[in-house]
């Protein structure tokens, strides 16, 4: 004979269920057939319910009890024992099954993560309540089953889907946004909260004060700039002109508070100089967060370009014994006890006599080691086997320079191409830059508009011109001629008015050529041999006075790319190394590339932070990297 089962409804709101779930346990009171009601958090007299050995598993959003667990209910002096078969909450379904009867607990849901637990409820109360309905009551969830069956009644409401503000579109869907508060404006009937989640500049959350629950009102009153929040509502078209959409929020909760009186970013505007002193917090500002997004897009598009062109991505060591540039501006790597100079091992000559300097034979690597200034030499080894390769990683220069163009630690993009000459390198560099800048214009429109409004009014026009106009290609001798003619008009306007063949172009010279003379990106090539690196190929047609090298100059920055055809002739390369007094023994492996199947090859290096400053229109390279390293600064 079929028997009726009792349905128990658990009513709560989203936020209270989240708090209950985070504790990993909850209490449910059960009643006898007399339709008595009991609170889940409190059961008076002898009536009680215990759920033994229950544990919460956040990865599966389930509450399990051991097979030996039992639930004992005592009602009005009459004891009955229910052997629990299982207790499980999973994907919005709640079930309590027993061998002697059927009790279903429904009308609440949990998603597969603690963060998205939700409960269908018309109440805004943060207390879990349990209503017990007998078979004769007017329950809307009454079910019929046989005495041996188990009946489960559930009402599942999905958790609001989390969206990123960069991709938010107006719809009737209930969504959630998580981020950090930028500003709060409270009026009589509405509160405006600007939230940034990192994917875009910000989104405005509009909270009608008459329509929110008491808990949300409490949170609104405690909001400060910098606190992290979770807002739920619908994305609607914005009523103002600042942004296209906004969040019409129905609830908001503070995840992490932020004391406004001590928060370094409480003020709305800060100088970039000040922000460098709090580099750990400056990504929360509009400027630095926009730089980070553009930087990310540029890095991804660089990889995309070279992969599209069939290049292999290779990784070269950061610790090296070779000076790629031959300039000696390298950071030393050592495990020797440098705090006590007297204990450092002294260098000796072949006869064992003490010499000036340190003996690094007992050091970690058995020789002097340094942080790399370039991945080029290692890249050449792969190019002479794989054809076309590129590296993309950090490099280090111990240059004692405090300019806005130099860093001690920066990232370099360095492609190397076998069976290639300087023209091949220039063609590739031009194609690569047009590709990555075009990608940034497409994917970072909001951020580039921001930079155009606050830093460089003509930014987008300049970037579009770089994409659409062919780069100028100018021999070094012609560049010197143009500069001499211009400087002669008024030498006092120039910091370095002395320009002749053999002059290493200064930033003011580079920028004049790119910004004034040609108003375009300019390749200057065939530089004097004496101002370039040892590995660059001599030009045979001018008696070896110049090398097959180039620099790419762009408006607003100056030099952005430097490259050359590499010297593939063993005898010529060895002679150049001797002229520069380089230790040939340190480069034995590099010379092997010329001994065994040497080929013409070329490559270049792109200073990634300089590219970021160029695309963003910012002036100081220290704002183009998360934690800038320069003389006197190694914080964070």
C-alpha positions as CSV (number, residue, x, y, z in Angstrom):
1,X,0.0,0.0,0.0
2,X,1.5,3.3,-1.0
3,X,2.4,5.7,1.8
4,X,2.8,9.5,1.6
5,X,6.1,11.0,2.4
6,X,6.9,14.2,4.1
7,X,8.7,17.0,2.2
8,X,10.9,19.4,4.1
9,X,11.7,22.7,2.5
10,X,14.9,24.5,3.4
11,X,14.6,28.2,2.8
12,X,17.6,30.5,2.8
13,X,19.1,33.2,0.6
14,X,22.3,33.0,-1.5
15,X,24.6,34.6,0.9
16,X,23.6,32.7,4.1
17,X,23.8,29.4,2.2
18,X,27.3,30.3,1.1
19,X,28.3,31.0,4.8
20,X,26.7,27.7,5.9
21,X,28.4,25.7,3.2
22,X,31.8,27.2,4.0
23,X,31.5,25.7,7.5
24,X,31.0,22.3,5.9
25,X,28.0,21.2,8.0
26,X,24.4,22.2,8.8
27,X,21.6,21.1,11.0
28,X,18.2,20.1,9.9
29,X,15.3,19.4,12.3
30,X,12.7,16.8,11.5
31,X,9.2,16.5,12.9
32,X,6.8,13.7,13.6
33,X,3.4,13.2,11.8
34,X,1.8,15.8,14.0
35,X,3.2,18.5,11.7
36,X,5.3,20.1,14.4
37,X,7.9,22.6,13.1
38,X,11.4,22.9,14.4
39,X,14.2,25.3,13.6
40,X,17.2,23.8,11.9
41,X,19.6,25.7,14.1
42,X,17.7,25.0,17.3
43,X,15.7,22.0,18.6
44,X,14.0,22.3,22.0
45,X,13.4,19.5,24.6
46,X,14.4,16.0,23.7
47,X,13.8,16.4,20.0
48,X,17.1,16.5,18.2
49,X,18.8,15.6,15.0
50,X,22.4,14.8,14.6
51,X,24.3,14.2,11.4
52,X,27.5,12.2,12.3
53,X,30.8,12.3,10.6
54,X,29.6,14.8,7.9
55,X,32.3,16.5,5.9
56,X,32.3,19.1,3.2
57,X,34.3,18.4,0.1
58,X,34.7,21.7,-1.9
59,X,35.9,20.1,-5.1
60,X,32.7,18.1,-5.5
61,X,30.4,20.3,-3.5
62,X,29.1,17.3,-1.6
63,X,28.3,16.6,2.0
64,X,28.9,13.0,2.8
65,X,28.2,10.9,5.9
66,X,29.9,7.6,6.7
67,X,28.0,4.4,6.1
68,X,27.8,3.8,9.8
69,X,26.3,7.2,10.5
70,X,22.8,7.2,12.0
71,X,20.2,9.8,12.6
72,X,18.2,9.5,15.7
73,X,15.0,11.5,16.2
74,X,13.1,11.7,19.4
75,X,9.6,13.1,19.2
76,X,7.3,13.6,22.2
77,X,8.9,10.7,24.2
78,X,8.5,8.3,21.2
79,X,11.9,7.2,19.9
80,X,12.5,6.1,16.3
81,X,15.8,5.2,14.7
82,X,16.5,6.0,11.1
83,X,19.5,4.3,9.6
84,X,21.0,6.8,7.1
85,X,21.9,5.2,3.7
86,X,23.5,8.4,2.4
87,X,23.4,12.1,2.6
88,X,24.5,13.9,-0.5
89,X,24.3,17.4,-1.9
90,X,25.5,17.6,-5.4
91,X,24.7,19.9,-8.4
92,X,21.7,21.5,-6.7
93,X,20.2,18.1,-5.5
94,X,19.6,17.3,-1.9
95,X,18.7,13.8,-0.7
96,X,18.2,12.1,2.6
97,X,17.2,8.4,2.3
98,X,16.4,5.9,5.0
99,X,15.5,2.3,5.1
100,X,12.3,2.7,7.1
101,X,10.8,5.7,5.4
102,X,11.4,8.6,3.0
103,X,12.2,12.1,3.9
104,X,13.2,14.6,1.2
105,X,14.9,17.9,1.8
106,X,14.6,20.2,-1.2
107,X,14.3,23.6,-2.5
108,X,17.9,24.6,-2.1
109,X,20.9,24.3,-4.4
110,X,24.7,24.3,-4.4
111,X,26.9,24.6,-7.4
112,X,30.2,22.8,-8.0
113,X,32.2,25.4,-6.1
114,X,31.8,27.0,-2.7
115,X,32.0,30.4,-4.4
116,X,28.8,29.7,-6.5
117,X,26.6,28.0,-3.9
118,X,23.1,29.5,-4.4
119,X,19.8,29.0,-2.8
120,X,16.3,29.7,-4.3
121,X,14.5,31.9,-1.8
122,X,12.1,34.8,-1.6
123,X,13.4,35.7,1.8
124,X,16.4,38.0,2.4
125,X,17.1,36.5,5.8
126,X,20.5,35.1,6.6
127,X,19.2,32.4,8.9
128,X,18.5,28.9,7.7
129,X,14.9,27.9,8.5
130,X,13.2,24.6,8.2
131,X,9.4,24.2,7.7
132,X,8.0,20.7,8.3
133,X,4.8,19.9,6.5
134,X,2.7,16.8,7.2
135,X,0.9,14.7,4.7
136,X,-2.4,16.5,5.5
137,X,-1.0,20.0,5.0
138,X,-1.3,22.2,1.9
139,X,2.3,21.5,0.7
140,X,2.8,22.1,-3.0
141,X,5.6,19.5,-3.0
142,X,3.6,16.4,-1.8
143,X,4.7,13.2,-3.4
144,X,3.5,9.6,-3.4
145,X,5.7,6.5,-3.4
146,X,5.8,2.9,-2.2
147,X,7.1,2.2,1.2
148,X,10.3,0.8,-0.2
149,X,11.0,3.7,-2.6
150,X,12.9,6.9,-2.1
151,X,11.3,10.2,-3.2
152,X,13.3,13.4,-3.8
153,X,11.9,16.8,-4.5
154,X,14.2,19.5,-5.7
155,X,13.9,23.0,-7.0
156,X,17.2,24.0,-8.7
157,X,18.2,27.6,-9.4
158,X,21.5,28.0,-11.2
159,X,24.2,30.3,-9.8
160,X,24.7,33.6,-11.5
161,X,27.4,33.2,-14.2
162,X,30.5,35.2,-13.6
163,X,31.4,37.6,-16.5
164,X,34.4,39.7,-17.2
165,X,33.6,43.4,-17.7
166,X,35.5,43.5,-21.0
167,X,33.1,41.1,-22.6
168,X,29.9,42.1,-20.7
169,X,26.8,42.6,-23.0
170,X,23.3,43.8,-22.1
171,X,20.9,40.9,-21.5
172,X,18.2,39.6,-19.1
173,X,20.6,37.0,-17.6
174,X,21.5,37.3,-13.9
175,X,25.3,37.5,-13.8
176,X,28.0,38.2,-11.2
177,X,31.0,40.4,-11.3
178,X,34.0,40.3,-8.9
179,X,36.6,43.0,-8.6
180,X,37.9,46.0,-6.7
181,X,36.1,49.2,-5.9
182,X,37.5,52.3,-7.6
183,X,34.9,54.9,-6.5
184,X,31.7,55.0,-4.5
185,X,28.9,57.6,-4.8
186,X,25.9,57.4,-2.6
187,X,22.7,59.4,-3.3
188,X,19.3,59.3,-1.6
189,X,17.8,56.6,-3.8
190,X,20.8,55.0,-5.6
191,X,24.4,54.1,-5.1
192,X,27.0,54.1,-7.9
193,X,30.0,51.8,-7.4
194,X,32.7,51.7,-10.1
195,X,34.3,48.3,-10.0
196,X,37.4,47.1,-11.9
197,X,38.0,43.4,-12.4
198,X,41.2,43.8,-14.4
199,X,39.7,42.9,-17.8
200,X,38.9,46.5,-18.7
201,X,39.1,50.0,-17.2
202,X,36.0,49.6,-15.1
203,X,32.2,49.1,-15.0
204,X,29.6,51.0,-13.1
205,X,27.4,49.1,-10.7
206,X,24.0,50.8,-10.1
207,X,22.3,49.8,-6.9
208,X,18.7,51.2,-6.3
209,X,18.7,51.6,-2.5
210,X,15.0,50.8,-2.2
211,X,15.3,47.5,-4.0
212,X,18.2,45.9,-2.2
213,X,18.0,43.7,0.9
214,X,19.2,44.8,4.3
215,X,22.5,42.9,4.1
216,X,23.3,44.7,0.8
217,X,22.5,48.0,2.3
218,X,24.8,47.3,5.2
219,X,27.6,46.5,2.8
220,X,27.0,49.6,0.7
221,X,27.5,51.7,3.8
222,X,30.8,50.0,4.5
223,X,32.2,50.3,0.9
224,X,35.5,52.1,0.5
225,X,37.9,52.5,-2.4
226,X,40.1,49.4,-2.8
227,X,37.9,46.8,-1.2
228,X,37.1,43.7,-3.2
229,X,33.4,43.0,-3.9
230,X,31.0,40.5,-5.5
231,X,28.1,42.0,-7.2
232,X,25.1,40.3,-8.8
233,X,22.6,41.8,-11.2
234,X,21.9,42.3,-14.9
235,X,24.0,44.0,-17.6
236,X,22.0,46.8,-19.1
237,X,22.8,49.6,-21.6
238,X,24.3,52.5,-19.8
239,X,22.3,55.7,-19.3
240,X,25.4,57.8,-19.4
241,X,28.0,58.3,-22.1
242,X,31.0,57.1,-20.2
243,X,30.6,53.5,-21.1
244,X,28.2,51.3,-23.2
245,X,26.9,49.0,-20.4
246,X,26.6,48.9,-16.7
247,X,25.5,46.5,-14.0
248,X,22.0,47.0,-12.6
249,X,22.9,45.3,-9.3
250,X,20.4,43.6,-6.9
251,X,23.0,42.6,-4.3
252,X,26.6,43.3,-3.4
253,X,28.9,41.8,-0.8
254,X,32.3,42.8,0.4
255,X,34.9,40.1,0.0
256,X,37.9,41.9,1.4
257,X,37.7,45.2,3.3
258,X,40.1,48.1,2.7
259,X,40.8,50.8,5.3
260,X,40.4,54.1,3.4
261,X,42.5,56.1,5.8
262,X,45.6,54.1,5.1
263,X,45.1,52.9,1.5
264,X,47.8,54.5,-0.6
265,X,45.5,54.8,-3.6
266,X,42.6,56.4,-1.8
267,X,43.1,59.6,-3.8
268,X,41.7,59.5,-7.3
269,X,44.8,60.8,-9.2
270,X,48.5,60.0,-8.5
271,X,51.7,60.9,-10.4
272,X,53.5,58.1,-12.2
273,X,56.6,58.9,-10.1
274,X,54.7,58.3,-6.9
275,X,53.2,55.1,-8.3
276,X,56.7,53.7,-8.9
277,X,57.2,53.8,-5.1
278,X,54.2,51.4,-4.6
279,X,54.8,49.1,-7.6
280,X,53.0,46.3,-5.8
281,X,49.7,48.3,-5.8
282,X,50.0,50.4,-9.0
283,X,48.4,47.7,-11.2
284,X,45.1,48.8,-9.6
285,X,45.3,52.2,-11.3
286,X,43.8,52.8,-14.7
287,X,47.1,53.7,-16.3
288,X,49.2,50.7,-15.2
289,X,46.4,48.2,-15.6
290,X,45.9,49.4,-19.1
291,X,49.7,49.1,-19.7
292,X,49.6,45.5,-18.4
293,X,46.7,44.6,-20.8
294,X,48.4,46.1,-23.8
295,X,51.7,44.4,-22.8
296,X,49.9,41.1,-22.6
297,X,48.4,41.6,-26.1
298,X,51.7,42.6,-27.6
299,X,53.5,39.5,-26.1
300,X,50.8,37.2,-27.4
301,X,50.8,38.7,-30.8
302,X,54.6,38.4,-31.1
303,X,54.4,34.7,-30.4
304,X,51.5,34.5,-32.9
305,X,53.4,36.2,-35.6
306,X,56.5,34.0,-35.4
307,X,54.5,30.8,-35.1
308,X,52.5,31.9,-38.2
309,X,55.8,32.5,-40.0
310,X,57.1,29.0,-39.1
311,X,59.7,30.1,-36.5
312,X,60.6,27.8,-33.6
313,X,60.5,29.3,-30.1
314,X,63.7,28.4,-28.3
315,X,64.9,29.3,-24.8
316,X,68.4,30.4,-24.2
317,X,70.2,30.5,-20.8
318,X,70.0,33.4,-18.4
319,X,73.4,32.5,-16.8
320,X,76.3,32.7,-19.2
321,X,80.1,33.0,-19.4
322,X,80.0,34.9,-22.7
323,X,79.5,38.7,-23.3
324,X,77.4,38.9,-26.4
325,X,77.9,42.6,-26.9
326,X,81.5,42.8,-25.8
327,X,80.8,45.9,-23.7
328,X,81.5,44.4,-20.3
329,X,78.3,45.8,-18.8
330,X,77.3,42.5,-17.1
331,X,75.9,41.4,-13.7
332,X,78.2,38.8,-12.1
333,X,76.7,35.6,-10.7
334,X,78.7,34.1,-7.8
335,X,78.3,32.0,-4.7
336,X,81.6,33.2,-3.2
337,X,81.6,35.0,0.2
338,X,81.8,38.5,-1.1
339,X,81.0,40.0,2.3
340,X,84.6,39.2,3.4
341,X,87.0,40.4,0.7
342,X,90.0,38.9,2.5
343,X,88.5,35.4,2.1
344,X,88.0,35.6,-1.6
345,X,90.4,33.4,-3.5
346,X,93.0,35.4,-5.4
347,X,93.8,34.9,-9.0
348,X,97.2,33.4,-9.9
349,X,99.4,33.4,-13.1
350,X,100.7,30.2,-14.7
351,X,103.7,30.2,-12.3
352,X,101.4,30.4,-9.2
353,X,102.1,34.0,-8.5
354,X,99.3,36.1,-7.0
355,X,97.5,38.5,-9.4
356,X,94.9,41.2,-9.1
357,X,91.4,39.8,-9.3
358,X,89.5,36.9,-8.0
359,X,90.0,33.2,-8.8
360,X,86.6,31.9,-9.8
361,X,87.8,28.3,-10.2
362,X,86.3,27.5,-6.8
363,X,83.1,29.2,-7.6
364,X,79.8,27.4,-8.3
365,X,80.4,27.1,-12.1
366,X,84.2,26.8,-11.9
367,X,84.6,30.1,-13.8
368,X,83.3,33.6,-13.9
369,X,79.6,33.7,-14.7
370,X,77.1,36.5,-15.6
371,X,73.5,37.3,-16.3
372,X,73.0,37.3,-20.0
373,X,72.9,40.6,-21.9
374,X,71.3,38.9,-24.9
375,X,70.0,35.5,-26.1
376,X,71.4,36.1,-29.6
377,X,74.5,33.8,-29.5
378,X,72.4,30.9,-28.2
379,X,69.8,31.7,-30.8
380,X,72.3,31.4,-33.5
381,X,73.2,27.9,-32.5
382,X,69.5,26.9,-33.0
383,X,69.2,28.8,-36.3
384,X,72.1,26.9,-37.7
385,X,70.1,23.7,-37.1
386,X,66.4,24.6,-37.2
387,X,66.5,27.4,-39.7
388,X,64.3,30.2,-38.3
389,X,64.0,30.6,-34.5
390,X,63.2,33.3,-32.0
391,X,63.8,33.9,-28.3
392,X,61.6,36.0,-26.0
393,X,62.9,36.5,-22.4
394,X,64.6,38.7,-19.9
395,X,68.0,40.2,-20.3
396,X,70.3,42.2,-18.0
397,X,72.5,45.2,-18.5
398,X,74.6,46.8,-15.8
399,X,74.4,50.2,-17.4
400,X,74.7,53.0,-14.8
401,X,71.9,54.9,-16.6
402,X,69.1,56.9,-15.1
403,X,67.4,57.8,-18.4
404,X,63.7,57.2,-19.3
405,X,64.9,54.7,-22.0
406,X,67.0,52.3,-20.0
407,X,66.4,49.4,-17.5
408,X,68.8,47.0,-15.9
409,X,66.4,44.2,-16.5
410,X,64.2,44.1,-19.6
411,X,62.7,41.7,-22.1
412,X,64.0,41.1,-25.6
413,X,62.5,39.5,-28.7
414,X,65.4,38.0,-30.7
415,X,64.7,36.2,-34.0
416,X,67.6,34.5,-35.9
417,X,67.2,33.4,-39.5
418,X,69.5,31.0,-41.4
419,X,70.3,31.6,-45.1
420,X,69.3,35.2,-44.6
421,X,70.9,38.7,-45.0
422,X,70.2,42.1,-43.6
423,X,67.4,42.8,-46.0
424,X,65.7,39.7,-44.8
425,X,66.0,40.9,-41.2
426,X,64.6,44.3,-42.0
427,X,61.7,42.8,-44.0
428,X,60.9,40.5,-41.1
429,X,61.1,43.2,-38.4
430,X,58.8,45.5,-40.4
431,X,56.2,42.7,-40.9
432,X,56.3,41.7,-37.3
433,X,55.8,45.3,-36.0
434,X,52.9,45.9,-38.4
435,X,51.3,42.7,-37.2
436,X,51.6,43.3,-33.5
437,X,50.6,46.9,-33.6
438,X,47.6,46.1,-35.8
439,X,46.6,43.4,-33.2
440,X,46.9,45.9,-30.4
441,X,44.7,48.4,-32.3
442,X,42.1,45.7,-32.7
443,X,42.1,44.2,-29.3
444,X,43.0,47.1,-27.0
445,X,40.8,49.9,-28.4
446,X,39.5,51.0,-25.0
447,X,43.0,51.1,-23.4
448,X,44.5,52.9,-26.4
449,X,41.7,55.4,-26.4
450,X,42.5,56.0,-22.7
451,X,46.2,56.6,-23.5
452,X,45.2,58.9,-26.4
453,X,43.0,61.0,-24.1
454,X,45.5,61.3,-21.2
455,X,49.1,60.8,-22.6
456,X,49.4,61.1,-26.4
457,X,46.6,62.9,-28.3
458,X,47.8,61.6,-31.7
459,X,48.5,58.0,-30.5
460,X,46.1,56.1,-32.7
461,X,46.9,58.1,-35.8
462,X,50.5,57.4,-35.3
463,X,49.9,53.6,-34.8
464,X,47.7,53.4,-37.8
465,X,50.4,55.2,-39.9
466,X,53.0,52.6,-38.7
467,X,50.7,49.8,-39.9
468,X,49.9,51.3,-43.2
469,X,53.0,53.2,-44.4
470,X,56.2,51.4,-45.6
471,X,59.2,52.0,-43.4
472,X,61.9,54.3,-44.7
473,X,65.3,52.7,-45.4
474,X,68.2,55.1,-45.0
475,X,72.0,54.5,-45.2
476,X,74.0,55.7,-42.1
477,X,76.0,58.1,-44.3
478,X,72.9,59.8,-45.5
479,X,71.5,60.1,-42.0
480,X,74.7,61.9,-40.9
481,X,74.4,64.3,-43.9
482,X,70.7,65.2,-43.0
483,X,71.6,65.7,-39.4
484,X,74.6,68.0,-40.2
485,X,72.5,70.1,-42.5
486,X,69.8,70.5,-39.8
487,X,72.2,71.1,-36.9
488,X,74.0,73.8,-38.9
489,X,70.9,75.9,-38.9
490,X,71.1,76.4,-35.1
491,X,73.6,74.3,-33.2
492,X,72.4,75.7,-29.8
493,X,69.2,73.7,-30.1
494,X,71.0,70.4,-29.9
495,X,72.6,68.7,-26.9
496,X,75.0,66.9,-29.1
497,X,75.7,69.1,-32.1
498,X,78.9,67.4,-33.2
499,X,77.9,64.8,-35.7
500,X,80.2,63.1,-38.2
501,X,80.9,59.7,-39.7
502,X,81.6,57.4,-36.7
503,X,79.2,59.2,-34.4
504,X,76.9,56.8,-32.5
505,X,73.5,58.5,-32.9
506,X,72.0,60.0,-29.7
507,X,68.3,59.8,-28.9
508,X,67.7,63.4,-30.1
509,X,69.3,62.5,-33.5
510,X,67.2,59.3,-33.8
511,X,63.9,61.1,-32.9
512,X,64.6,64.0,-35.3
513,X,65.0,61.6,-38.2
514,X,61.8,59.6,-37.3
515,X,59.6,62.4,-36.1
516,X,60.6,65.5,-38.1
517,X,62.6,64.5,-41.2
518,X,60.5,61.5,-42.3
519,X,57.6,61.4,-39.9
520,X,57.8,57.6,-40.1
521,X,59.6,54.6,-38.9
522,X,63.1,54.6,-40.4
523,X,65.7,51.8,-40.8
524,X,69.2,53.3,-40.6
525,X,71.7,50.7,-41.9
526,X,75.4,50.2,-42.8
527,X,76.9,51.6,-39.5
528,X,80.6,52.2,-38.9
529,X,82.4,49.0,-37.8
530,X,84.0,50.7,-34.8
531,X,80.7,51.4,-33.0
532,X,79.0,48.0,-33.5
533,X,79.4,44.5,-32.1
534,X,82.1,42.0,-33.1
535,X,79.6,39.5,-34.6
536,X,78.3,41.8,-37.3
537,X,79.3,41.1,-40.9
538,X,81.8,43.4,-42.5
539,X,80.7,45.1,-45.7
540,X,83.2,44.1,-48.4
541,X,82.2,46.9,-50.8
542,X,83.7,49.7,-48.6
543,X,86.9,48.1,-47.5
544,X,85.4,46.8,-44.2
545,X,84.7,50.4,-42.9
546,X,81.1,49.6,-42.2
547,X,79.1,46.5,-41.1
548,X,75.9,45.1,-42.4
549,X,73.9,46.4,-39.4
550,X,70.7,48.3,-38.9
551,X,68.7,50.2,-36.3
552,X,64.9,50.9,-36.5
553,X,64.0,54.3,-35.3
554,X,60.3,55.2,-34.5
555,X,58.6,58.4,-33.5
556,X,58.4,59.0,-29.8
557,X,61.0,56.5,-28.8
558,X,64.0,56.5,-31.1
559,X,65.8,53.2,-31.5
560,X,63.3,50.3,-31.1
561,X,65.1,47.4,-33.0
562,X,68.8,46.7,-33.6
563,X,70.0,43.9,-35.9
564,X,72.6,42.7,-38.4
565,X,73.7,40.0,-40.7
566,X,76.0,37.9,-38.6
567,X,79.6,37.3,-39.6
568,X,79.7,33.7,-41.0
569,X,83.4,33.6,-42.0
570,X,85.5,32.0,-39.4
571,X,88.8,33.8,-40.2
572,X,87.2,37.2,-40.3
573,X,85.3,36.6,-37.1
574,X,88.4,35.4,-35.2
575,X,90.4,38.4,-36.4
576,X,87.7,40.8,-35.2
577,X,87.6,39.2,-31.8
578,X,91.3,39.6,-31.4
579,X,91.1,43.3,-32.3
580,X,88.6,43.7,-29.5
581,X,90.8,41.7,-27.1
582,X,88.0,39.1,-26.5
583,X,89.0,35.8,-24.9
584,X,88.6,33.4,-27.9
585,X,88.6,30.4,-25.6
586,X,85.3,31.6,-24.1
587,X,83.7,31.5,-27.5
588,X,85.0,28.2,-28.8
589,X,81.4,26.8,-29.2
590,X,80.3,29.9,-31.1
591,X,83.2,29.6,-33.5
592,X,82.3,25.9,-34.1
593,X,79.2,27.2,-35.9
594,X,81.5,28.6,-38.5
595,X,83.7,25.6,-38.6
596,X,81.0,23.1,-39.3
597,X,78.6,23.9,-42.1
598,X,78.5,27.7,-41.7
599,X,75.7,29.6,-43.5
600,X,74.8,33.3,-44.0
601,X,72.4,34.2,-41.3
602,X,70.8,37.4,-39.8
603,X,68.7,38.5,-36.9
604,X,67.7,41.4,-34.7
605,X,66.6,42.3,-31.2
606,X,63.5,44.2,-30.2
607,X,63.4,45.9,-26.8
608,X,60.0,44.8,-25.6
609,X,59.5,47.5,-23.0
610,X,60.3,50.2,-25.6
611,X,57.7,48.7,-27.8
612,X,55.2,48.9,-24.9
613,X,56.0,52.6,-24.4
614,X,55.7,53.3,-28.1
615,X,52.3,51.6,-28.4
616,X,50.9,53.1,-25.2
617,X,52.3,56.6,-25.8
618,X,53.9,56.8,-22.4
619,X,57.3,58.5,-21.9
620,X,59.1,56.5,-19.2
621,X,60.2,52.9,-19.7
622,X,59.9,52.3,-16.0
623,X,56.1,52.4,-16.4
624,X,56.2,49.6,-19.1
625,X,57.2,46.8,-16.7
626,X,55.7,45.6,-13.5
627,X,58.8,46.0,-11.2
628,X,61.4,48.2,-12.9
629,X,65.1,47.6,-12.1
630,X,67.5,50.5,-12.5
631,X,70.5,51.9,-10.6
632,X,69.7,52.3,-6.9
633,X,66.3,50.5,-7.1
634,X,65.6,46.8,-6.5
635,X,62.5,47.0,-4.4
636,X,59.8,44.4,-4.4
